[in-house]
Amino acid sequence: MIYDTQGRPVMVEASAGVQGIGVSTLGNTLGATGTTASVVVLAGSNNISLSQATDTAGATIWVQQTGGGAGDGVNVVSLSGNTTGTLSTQSTGTIVLAGGANITLSQSSNSVSIIGGAGGGGFAAQGSGTYTQNTGTIQFANSNGITFGLSTNQMTASHNGLTTARASNDAIGLNTAATSVTWTVNSSGISLNAGAYLTTAANSTHTHGAPSITGPVSITSNSNAWSINVPAVGLATAQTNVTWTVNTSGISINAGGYLTTAAASNHSHGNPTLNLTNLAGTTASNSAGFTLSLSHNISTAALSDHSHGNPTLALTNLTGTTASNSAGLTLSLSANAPGAAAENNWHSLIGNVVGNSTASGSTIVLSGGANVTLSGTNGSQIVISAGAGGGDTYTAPCFQLLTFGNSSTINNPQNSLFLALFQLPAPVSASSMIAAILSLSGTITSAATAQAGITIRAGIWSQNATNSSRYDTLYTGALSMTFWNSGTSSYSYAISNPAAQTTGSSAGSNLGTASVMGVRMFHLYPNSVIPAGYYMFGMAMSTSSAGYSAAMSRRALYVDNPVGVGMGTVGSATATSSGFQMGLYSVTSGGLPASIGLSELRVNSNVLPYMKLGAL
């Protein structure tokens, strides 16, 4: 079945077989025309792509336009009239309409609306003096009692002026002024002149009267004030031994000694009885006070040359002397010097030992070996430190995931991500990596034109530092290969990877046999040192072909297959596969995941693609 570019089937009918097929001179043609009864090959060019699917019912061919946009014709678009920018004629691609200043674009289905800003013309206004404004916004400002307003397209102006005002020379009327007050009113203001407002004043001989006060005090008054007269204080009889004086300066009191009886100069307080322990004392008293005298009663004291004797010392691993006098006892002790023969102790070594496993002597010396550091601290401590991690000083030149103890091939696997766990016991210099080994083969005939493609994606995921069941991307890479042949007249290929682009071509088909077909290794280039640790390797491939499919009929992936038959645990079907830390990713995709969980690894047969890191 053949379809045109609109997806409509094109029917070709023949009652007695097709006698010939070709291109007529009618319509839009290119190249030679005519018919042929031999094999006809359809080839797409420019923006036309051909694709084919085959099954038991025959073949289906699609003819599709891949570029230039939809439609049967070519539209030419240009601009004229009121325009800006650089003008050109557009006949291909997509035309995009862009709204400019005050322009709005809208679309509904196949209709495009262009809406301009609200209409309006120029505006000119004459202000005070010669100032004129015909652009922008003119705003009326409130001033000098004038207020502007705008409502429903109407502008209003209001003034707060008085309806009736006085003239500048208008005077205030003069009503009758109060008694003794005169005033003047004019445009300058109001002047008031008020005379004395008291109608009655006190005479100079006026008196406020003399109130009655009991006692020797008298009061008089006149127009000025009141006067209070107090007579001198009288001297009443003073107490015994007290004299006083009263005058205008004040009162003076002189009191003599108030003691009626004083101690005589030879007075004594007596001698009290003393109750003392280990002390002796006497007392004496007179008018001056009381005296107490005390003294110790020790009857016997040590002499200045007294000795406490020299006690006998019982010492172990020590020597000592004693001395005593009246000042006290002196004890001197000393230990045997280190290294004495009596301290010849044996020390045994166990575990990872090199050389002798015992040592003896009074002094044992510790010596640090390779990657071991010794240090002493206060508090009789010895610190022994080993190099961090160990083994990082060694970098392995290569690492091979598995060897081909028993291998097999899988033909054309499509986007299946093969996974396998592995451990690097030491860092590896991964300048390059064999990501896959393929077996390629096909048959080229003189009349066959074909194209084949292969894409290989590979990655290494490292175990997460905090989640041991998750592996995160360490490195990913991809390479793609395309092969062409035009019958047996020419052959070419191109291989693209992150490191380089490799191409080759030749007349004839020998290049395909010599440089493409057979067992081939495909490389990626991590270009890094991968540290020791736990990792996961993954590889996926996809293939494509066009034209004569037999030109490259085999694109088989080599895999390690240690057990070539189905396996299963006791009690399960023997066909159940149980892989060796290998399997497939749970999702089939054209890309590589950023992280992979162990739960996403699906056991699928005992196969694993080949992988090798480092010097190859």
C-alpha positions in Angstrom: 0.0 0.0 0.0 1.3 3.5 -0.9 0.1 6.7 0.8 0.5 10.2 -0.4 1.6 13.2 1.8 -1.9 13.7 3.1 -2.1 10.1 4.4 -4.5 9.0 1.6 -3.9 5.5 0.1 -2.8 5.4 -3.5 -4.2 2.3 -5.2 -2.4 0.5 -8.0 -4.5 -2.1 -9.8 -3.4 -4.6 -12.4 -5.5 -7.4 -13.8 -2.7 -9.5 -15.2 0.3 -8.3 -13.2 2.2 -5.0 -13.4 3.9 -4.7 -16.8 5.9 -1.6 -15.9 6.1 1.3 -13.6 7.8 4.7 -13.8 7.4 8.5 -13.9 5.5 10.3 -16.7 6.4 13.6 -18.2 3.2 15.1 -16.7 3.2 17.2 -13.5 6.2 18.4 -11.5 9.1 16.0 -12.4 12.8 16.0 -12.0 15.4 13.9 -13.8 14.7 11.1 -16.4 11.1 9.9 -17.1 9.7 6.7 -18.5 8.8 3.2 -17.2 10.7 0.1 -16.3 9.7 -3.5 -15.7 12.6 -4.3 -13.3 12.9 -3.5 -9.6 11.8 0.1 -8.7 13.3 1.8 -5.6 11.6 4.9 -4.2 14.0 7.6 -2.9 13.0 10.7 -0.9 14.7 14.0 -1.5 14.6 17.6 -0.3 11.6 17.7 2.2 10.2 14.3 1.3 10.8 11.3 3.6 9.9 7.7 2.7 9.3 4.9 5.3 8.2 1.3 4.9 6.7 -1.4 7.1 6.5 -5.1 6.0 4.4 -7.9 7.3 2.9 -11.2 5.9 0.3 -9.1 4.0 2.9 -7.2 2.0 4.5 -3.8 2.3 3.2 -0.3 3.3 5.1 2.8 2.1 4.6 6.3 3.5 5.5 9.4 1.6 5.8 12.4 4.0 6.8 16.0 3.8 9.3 16.7 6.6 10.1 20.4 6.1 8.8 23.7 4.7 5.5 23.6 6.7 2.1 22.3 5.8 0.2 23.0 2.6 0.4 22.0 -1.1 1.9 25.3 -2.4 4.5 27.9 -1.5 3.2 31.2 -0.2 5.2 34.4 -0.8 4.7 37.1 1.9 6.1 40.6 1.7 5.3 43.9 3.4 4.5 47.4 2.0 2.8 50.6 3.0 3.5 52.0 6.5 6.4 49.8 7.5 9.6 49.8 9.6 12.7 47.7 9.8 14.3 45.8 6.9 11.8 44.5 4.3 12.2 41.1 2.6 10.2 38.5 0.8 9.4 35.3 2.8 8.5 32.2 0.9 9.6 29.4 3.2 9.5 28.6 6.9 7.0 30.1 9.4 5.7 33.7 9.3 5.2 35.1 12.8 3.1 38.3 13.3 4.3 40.5 16.2 2.2 43.3 17.6 3.9 46.7 17.8 3.1 49.8 19.8 -0.7 50.2 20.4 -1.3 47.0 18.3 -2.9 43.9 19.8 -3.0 40.5 17.9 -5.5 37.7 18.7 -6.2 34.4 17.0 -9.2 32.1 16.8 -8.7 29.0 14.7 -7.5 30.2 11.3 -8.5 33.8 11.9 -6.0 36.5 13.0 -7.3 39.8 14.4 -5.2 43.0 14.4 -6.5 45.6 16.8 -5.2 49.1 17.0 -5.2 51.5 20.0 -8.3 53.7 20.6 -8.6 56.4 18.0 -7.7 60.0 18.8 -6.4 63.0 17.0 -3.8 65.6 17.8 -4.5 68.1 20.5 -3.3 71.7 20.7 -3.6 74.0 23.7 -2.7 77.7 24.2 -1.5 78.4 27.6 -0.3 81.7 29.3 2.1 83.7 27.3 3.3 81.9 24.1 3.5 78.3 25.5 1.8 75.7 23.3 1.4 71.9 24.0 0.0 69.5 21.5 1.3 66.2 22.9 1.0 64.2 26.1 -1.5 65.0 28.9 -2.6 68.4 29.9 -3.8 68.7 33.5 -5.7 71.6 35.1 -4.3 72.5 38.5 -6.4 74.0 41.4 -5.2 77.5 42.4 -6.4 80.8 43.8 -9.7 79.4 45.0 -10.5 77.6 41.7 -11.1 73.8 41.9 -11.4 71.7 38.7 -13.4 68.4 38.4 -14.2 65.9 35.6 -17.3 63.7 35.5 -19.0 61.9 32.5 -16.8 63.8 29.9 -17.7 67.1 31.5 -15.1 69.4 33.2 -16.3 71.7 36.0 -14.6 74.7 37.7 -15.6 75.9 41.2 -14.6 79.1 43.1 -14.8 79.5 46.9 -15.1 83.3 46.8 -17.4 85.3 49.2 -20.7 86.5 47.8 -20.4 89.9 49.7 -17.1 91.6 50.6 -16.3 94.9 52.2 -14.5 97.7 50.5 -10.9 98.4 51.4 -11.8 101.7 53.1 -15.0 100.5 54.8 -15.0 101.3 58.6 -16.6 99.4 61.5 -19.6 101.3 63.0 -19.0 102.8 66.5 -21.5 101.8 69.1 -21.7 103.6 72.4 -18.6 102.9 74.3 -18.6 101.9 78.0 -17.9 104.5 80.7 -14.4 105.8 80.8 -13.5 103.9 77.5 -12.9 105.6 74.2 -12.1 103.8 70.8 -11.3 104.4 67.2 -12.1 102.1 64.3 -10.8 102.4 60.7 -9.2 100.3 58.0 -6.0 100.1 60.1 -7.7 98.4 63.0 -9.3 99.1 66.3 -7.8 101.3 69.1 -9.1 101.1 72.7 -8.3 103.6 75.5 -9.7 102.6 78.9 -9.1 105.0 81.8 -9.1 104.3 85.5 -11.9 101.8 86.3 -11.9 102.0 90.1 -14.7 104.2 91.3 -13.7 104.3 95.0 -10.1 104.2 96.5 -9.0 103.9 100.2 -7.9 107.2 101.9 -4.4 107.5 103.0 -5.6 107.4 106.6 -7.6 104.3 106.1 -7.2 101.5 108.7 -8.2 97.9 108.5 -9.1 97.7 112.2 -7.4 96.0 115.1 -8.5 92.5 115.8 -8.6 91.3 119.4 -5.6 89.0 120.4 -5.3 87.6 123.9 -1.8 88.0 125.5 1.0 90.5 125.5 0.9 90.8 121.6 -0.8 93.9 120.1 -2.0 94.7 116.5 -2.4 98.1 114.7 -3.3 98.8 111.1 -3.5 101.6 108.5 -3.8 102.0 104.8 -0.4 100.3 104.3 -0.6 97.1 106.3 -1.0 95.4 109.7 1.6 95.7 112.5 2.1 93.0 115.2 4.0 93.9 118.3 5.6 91.2 120.5 7.1 92.2 123.9 10.4 90.9 125.3 10.4 87.4 126.8 10.5 87.4 130.5 13.0 85.5 132.6 11.3 82.9 134.8 13.2 81.1 137.5 15.9 78.8 135.9 16.5 75.3 137.2 19.5 74.5 139.4 22.8 74.9 137.6 21.1 76.4 134.5 21.3 80.1 133.5 19.7 81.8 130.4 19.6 85.1 128.6 16.8 86.4 126.5 17.1 89.5 124.2 16.5 90.5 120.6 19.3 88.3 119.5 17.6 85.2 120.9 17.6 82.9 123.9 20.9 81.5 125.4 20.9 78.6 127.8 23.9 77.5 129.9 23.6 74.1 131.7 26.5 73.0 133.9 27.6 69.4 134.8 24.6 67.2 135.3 26.3 64.3 137.2 25.5 64.5 140.8 28.2 61.9 141.8 31.7 61.2 140.2 34.2 58.5 140.9 37.2 59.5 143.0 40.6 59.6 141.4 41.6 56.6 143.5 38.4 54.6 142.7 38.8 50.8 142.1 36.5 48.3 140.3 37.7 45.4 142.4 39.5 42.2 141.4 37.2 39.5 140.0 38.0 35.8 140.3 39.5 34.2 137.1 38.6 30.6 136.0 41.4 29.6 133.6 42.6 26.3 131.9 46.2 26.0 130.8 46.5 29.7 131.6 47.5 31.9 134.5 46.4 35.5 135.1 45.9 38.5 137.3 43.6 41.5 137.4 43.9 45.1 138.5 41.5 48.1 138.4 41.4 51.8 139.3 39.6 54.9 138.1 41.3 54.7 134.8 39.9 51.2 134.0 40.4 47.4 134.4 43.6 45.5 133.6 43.8 41.7 132.8 47.1 39.8 132.5 47.4 36.2 131.2 50.3 33.7 130.6 50.6 30.0 129.4 51.4 27.3 132.0 53.4 24.8 129.8 55.9 23.2 132.2 58.1 21.2 129.7 59.3 22.1 126.1 61.6 20.3 123.6 65.2 21.5 123.5 66.5 23.1 120.3 68.7 20.0 119.6 65.8 17.6 120.3 65.5 14.6 117.8 62.5 12.4 117.1 64.7 9.4 116.3 65.3 7.6 113.0 62.5 5.0 112.2 63.3 1.9 110.2 62.0 1.9 106.5 60.6 -1.2 104.7 60.7 -0.3 101.0 60.2 -2.2 97.7 62.0 -1.0 94.5 62.8 2.2 96.5 65.7 3.4 98.8 65.3 6.1 101.5 66.8 7.9 104.5 65.3 9.7 107.5 66.4 12.6 109.8 64.7 14.4 112.7 65.2 17.3 115.0 63.0 19.7 117.0 61.7 21.1 113.7 60.2 17.7 112.6 61.0 14.5 110.7 62.5 14.5 107.2 62.0 11.4 104.8 64.0 11.1 101.5 63.0 8.4 98.9 64.4 7.5 95.5 63.5 4.9 92.8 65.9 2.7 90.8 67.1 4.3 87.6 65.3 3.1 84.4 67.0 0.3 82.5 68.0 -1.6 85.6 68.4 -5.4 85.0 65.5 -6.0 87.4 63.1 -4.5 84.8 63.9 -6.9 81.9 60.3 -7.6 80.8 59.1 -9.5 77.7 56.6 -8.1 75.2 54.7 -10.2 72.6 53.3 -9.0 69.2 50.3 -10.5 67.5 48.2 -9.8 64.4 49.8 -8.4 61.3 53.5 -8.9 62.3 56.6 -8.4 60.2 59.9 -9.8 61.7 60.2 -10.9 65.4 57.1 -11.3 67.4 58.7 -10.7 70.8 60.9 -8.0 72.4 62.5 -7.7 75.9 64.4 -5.2 78.0 63.7 -2.4 80.5 63.1 0.1 77.7 60.9 -0.8 74.7 61.0 1.5 71.6 58.1 1.7 69.2 59.0 2.4 65.5 56.5 3.6 62.9 56.5 1.7 59.6 55.1 2.5 56.2 51.9 4.7 56.4 52.1 4.5 60.2 52.7 7.6 62.4 53.6 7.5 66.1 53.3 10.3 68.6 53.4 10.7 72.3 51.2 13.0 74.4 50.9 14.0 78.0 49.3 11.5 80.3 51.5 8.6 79.3 49.7 8.1 76.0 51.1 6.9 72.7 49.1 7.6 69.5 49.4 5.3 66.5 47.9 6.6 63.2 47.6 4.8 59.9 47.3 6.4 56.4 43.7 7.4 55.5 41.8 4.8 53.6 44.8 2.7 52.6 45.4 1.6 49.0 44.7 5.0 47.4 48.3 5.4 46.5 47.9 2.7 43.9 46.0 3.3 40.7 45.1 0.3 38.6 45.8 0.6 34.8 42.5 -1.2 33.9 39.5 -3.1 35.1 37.4 -5.7 33.2 33.9 -6.4 34.3 33.8 -10.1 33.2 35.7 -12.4 30.9 34.2 -14.4 28.1 34.2 -17.8 29.8 31.0 -18.5 27.8 29.6 -15.9 25.4 26.5 -15.5 23.2 25.0 -12.8 21.1 21.7 -10.9 21.1 20.6 -9.5 17.7 19.3 -5.9 17.5 18.2 -5.2 21.1 16.1 -2.0 21.1 16.6 0.5 24.0 17.0 -2.2 26.7 19.3 -1.0 29.4 21.5 -3.9 30.6 22.8 -3.3 34.2 25.5 -5.0 36.3 26.9 -4.2 39.8 30.7 -4.3 40.3 33.3 -3.2 42.8 36.6 -1.4 42.2 39.1 -2.5 44.9 41.5 0.3 43.9 41.2 3.4 41.7 41.3 2.9 38.0 42.7 5.2 35.3 39.7 5.2 33.0 41.0 7.2 30.0 38.8 5.1 27.7 36.1 2.4 28.0 35.0 -0.5 25.7 31.3 0.0 26.0 30.1 -2.8 23.6 31.3 -5.5 21.2 29.1 -6.1 18.2 29.0 -8.6 15.4 28.1 -6.9 12.1 27.3 -8.7 8.8 25.2 -8.3 5.6 24.9 -8.9 1.9 25.5 -6.2 -0.7 24.1 -6.6 -4.2 24.7 -4.5 -7.3 21.1 -3.2 -7.4 20.6 -2.6 -3.6 20.9 0.9 -2.0 20.8 0.8 1.8 21.4 2.8 5.0 21.9 1.4 8.5 22.3 3.1 11.8 23.4 2.1 15.4 23.4 4.2 18.6 25.1 2.9 21.7 24.6 4.6 25.1 26.6 3.6 28.2 27.1 4.9 31.7 28.6 4.3 35.1 26.6 5.0 38.3 28.3 5.2 41.8 26.7 4.1 45.1 25.2 7.0 47.0 27.1 8.0 50.1 24.0 7.9 52.4 21.7 5.5 50.6 23.4 2.3 49.7 20.5 1.1 47.6 20.7 4.1 45.2 23.3 4.7 42.5 23.8 8.1 41.0 25.3 9.1 37.6 29.2 9.2 37.5 29.6 9.2 33.7 27.4 8.8 30.6 28.4 8.8 27.0 27.0 7.9 23.6 28.2 7.2 20.0 26.3 6.9 16.8 27.2 5.1 13.5 25.7 5.3 10.0 26.6 3.1 7.0 25.6 3.7 3.4 26.0 1.8 0.2 24.8 2.5 -3.3 24.7 -1.0 -4.8 28.3 -2.2 -5.2 29.5 1.1 -6.6 30.2 2.9 -3.4 30.3 2.4 0.4 30.8 4.9 3.2 30.4 5.2 7.0 30.6 7.8 9.8 31.2 7.2 13.5 30.6 10.1 15.9 31.5 10.0 19.6 32.5 12.6 22.2 36.2 12.2 21.4 36.2 12.4 17.6 34.4 12.0 14.3 35.6 9.1 12.1 34.5 8.8 8.4 35.4 6.5 5.5 34.3 6.1 2.0 35.4 4.1 -1.1 34.3 3.1 -4.6 33.0 -0.4 -4.6 31.8 -2.3 -1.6 35.1 -3.6 -0.3 35.3 -1.0 2.4 32.3 -2.4 4.1 33.7 -5.9 4.1 37.2 -4.8 5.3 36.5 -2.1 7.8 32.9 -2.5 9.0 31.7 -6.1 8.9 32.8 -8.6 11.5 33.4 -8.4 15.3 33.9 -4.7 16.3 34.7 -2.9 19.6 33.1 0.5 20.3 34.8 2.9 22.6 33.8 5.8 24.9 36.2 8.1 26.8 35.5 8.9 30.5 39.0 10.5 30.7 39.1 10.4 34.6 40.4 8.3 37.5 37.5 6.4 39.1 38.1 5.9 42.8 37.7 2.6 44.6 34.1 1.8 45.6 30.8 0.2 44.5 29.4 0.9 41.0 26.8 -0.1 38.4 27.5 -0.4 34.7 24.8 0.0 32.1 24.6 -0.2 28.3 21.7 0.2 25.8 21.6 0.2 22.0 19.1 1.0 19.2 19.2 0.3 15.5 17.6 1.7 12.3 17.7 0.8 8.6 16.3 2.1 5.3 16.4 0.6 1.8 17.7 -2.9 1.3 17.7 -4.4 4.8 19.9 -7.3 4.0 22.9 -4.9 3.4 23.4 -5.1 7.2 21.1 -7.9 8.4 23.0 -8.6 11.7 23.9 -6.2 14.4 24.4 -8.6 17.3 25.6 -7.6 20.8 28.1 -9.9 22.5 27.1 -10.8 26.1 28.7 -12.9 28.8 26.6 -16.0 29.4 28.1 -18.2 32.1 25.1 -20.4 32.3 23.4 -21.0 28.9 20.2 -22.6 30.3 17.4 -21.3 32.4 17.8 -21.5 36.1 15.5 -21.4 39.1 15.5 -21.9 42.8 14.2 -25.1 44.4 10.4 -25.1 44.2 10.2 -22.7 41.2 10.1 -23.3 37.5 13.5 -24.2 36.0 13.0 -21.6 33.2 13.0 -18.8 35.7 16.2 -16.7 35.2 18.2 -15.8 38.3 21.0 -13.5 37.2 24.4 -12.9 38.9 24.0 -9.2 40.0 22.9 -8.4 36.5 19.7 -7.7 34.6 17.7 -5.0 32.8 16.4 -1.5 33.9 12.7 -1.5 34.7 12.0 1.2 32.1 12.7 1.0 28.3 13.8 4.4 27.2 15.9 6.2 24.6 17.9 8.0 27.4 19.9 7.1 30.5 18.5 7.8 34.0 20.2 10.1 36.4 19.8 7.6 39.4 19.0 3.9 39.6 17.6 2.1 42.6 18.4 -1.6 43.3 14.6 -2.2 43.2 14.6 -1.0 39.6 17.0 -3.8 38.4 15.0 -6.6 36.9 16.7 -10.0 36.7 16.6 -11.1 33.0 18.6 -14.2 32.0 22.3 -14.6 32.9 23.7 -12.3 30.2 25.8 -9.2 30.5 27.5 -7.0 27.8 31.2 -6.8 27.8 32.9 -3.7 29.5 36.5 -2.8 30.1 38.0 0.4 31.7 41.5 1.8 31.5 44.5 0.9 29.3 43.1 -1.3 26.5 
